[in-house]
Each structure stands twice: as C-alpha cells, then as structure tokens.
Amino acid sequence: MEVEVTSNTSKALALANILVNGIESLIFDCSCSDAYIDVEFSSLEDLLGSDINVNLSECEYRPDKYFELDYLVDYGLVNSVNVSLGSSGTNYRVLYDEAIKTTLKWAIPYMKLT
C-alpha cells in the first residue's frame, strides 16, 4: 500500500509546530501561566487559512512582539494571528495531540498496521 502525504498535511504539521513554538515563546517571555486558542477546529487542517486568536492567561507582561507567530501569516498558513489576554478557548497543548493524530493518520497505513 502506498500512502501519499498531501501538501495540506505538511502545512498542517508546520502550522502546529510554528504555533506551539510561538505560543511557548510568548508564555516564557511574558511570564504567563497558560495559553488558549480561541477558534473552533476539529483537526489541524481546519486551522489552515483561518484567523487564529491566541489568549494568554495570567501574564506579568503584555506581549509587544509575537515571535514565530508572525511566520504563520508570512508563510500563508493562516490569514491572521491576534494575541490578547484572557483564558477562553482550547488549551494550546491540544495541538500536540492533533499533530500526533495527523502523523499517525498517514503513518499507520504506510506501516500496514491496524
């Protein structure tokens, strides 16, 4: 069985990587307790081309730069990224689970596992 990884799959995994790295940079730089993605999605591919809203919770400092998050727009993965203070949305750590699901979706058939 041959499996083709689509460009959308590659883009979705790149989006997850850049988004997590950017959020974790903001959490560290602004001394925040947590972060949330305030956009509805059921898979990483749903985030492609969307407007991403990131809410930072309990920060000591307000962010003045967005680190890697700007790359999401520069690379055409999303339309826009907005960062604000708050705690509404889905915890950003769910992106780790979504990246694993996306990878396994293609790896398991390739490895002929069921």
N, C-alpha and C positions, 0 to 999 in steps of 0.2 A: 504494500500500500504506500503510495506516495502522498505526502502532505505538503500543501503549499501554504506558506505563511504570507498572508496578504500584507500590502503596504499599510492598510488600516491597523492591522495587528501590531506591526512595528511602530507605527505612530502612536498607538495607544500605550504601548510599553514605554516609549520615550516620554510621553506626556506624564505617566505615573512617576517615572524616575525624576524628571525635572521638577514636577510639582512637589513631591516629597522632599527633595533636596532644598528647594526654595522655602518651603514651609518650615523645615527644621532649622534653616539658617535664620529665619525671622524669629522663631521661638528662642533660639540661643541669643541672638543679637539684642532682642528686646526684653529678654528675661520673662517670657510668657509661660503660663502653666500648661497651655494646650492650644490646639487649633482645630477649626472645623471648616468643612467645605459646604457652603450654603447653595447647593444646586442639586436638583434631582437627577440621579443616574442609577442604572442597574448594571452597567458594565463600563469598563474604561472607554470603549468605543463611543458610548453615549456622550462622553465629555469632549470628544473631538469637535472643533468648530463652535463650541459653546462659550458662554460668558461665565467665567469662574469667579465666584465670590469666596474669599477666604476670611474667616473670622478668627481673630486672635483673642485668647482669653487671659485675663488677669496679667497684663503686661506692665512692666515697670516703665517702659519707654514706648512711645508711639513710633512705628517704623517710618523712616524717611527714604528708604530705598527698598526695592523688592527682590534684590539678589537675582537668583536664577529664574524667578517667576516671569520676568520680562522676556526671557527666551521663549516662553510658550507662545507669545504673540509673534515675536520675531521669526520663529520657525513655522508659523502658520498652523500651529496645533490647536489654538483656541482663538476666539475673537478678541477677548479682553480678559484681564485679571484685575480684580478690585480687592483691596485689603482693608479691613476695618476691624474695630474692636468689638467683641461680642462672643457669644457662646452658642449661637444657633447653627444648626446644620448637622452634618455627619462628621464624626471624628475623622481626621485625615488618615489615621492609621489603617482605615479600611482599604486604602489604596494598596497596601502590601498584600492583602488578601486578594484583591482584584487582579493584581499583577500575577500572582501565583495561579489564579484561575485561568487567566488569559494564556499563560505559558503552558499550563497543563492541557488546555483545550486542544493545543496543537501537538504537544509532546506525546501524549498517551497514544493517539492513533499512529503516530510515527513509530513508536516503540512497540506497537502491536500488543499493548496491554489493554485489559478491560476491567 
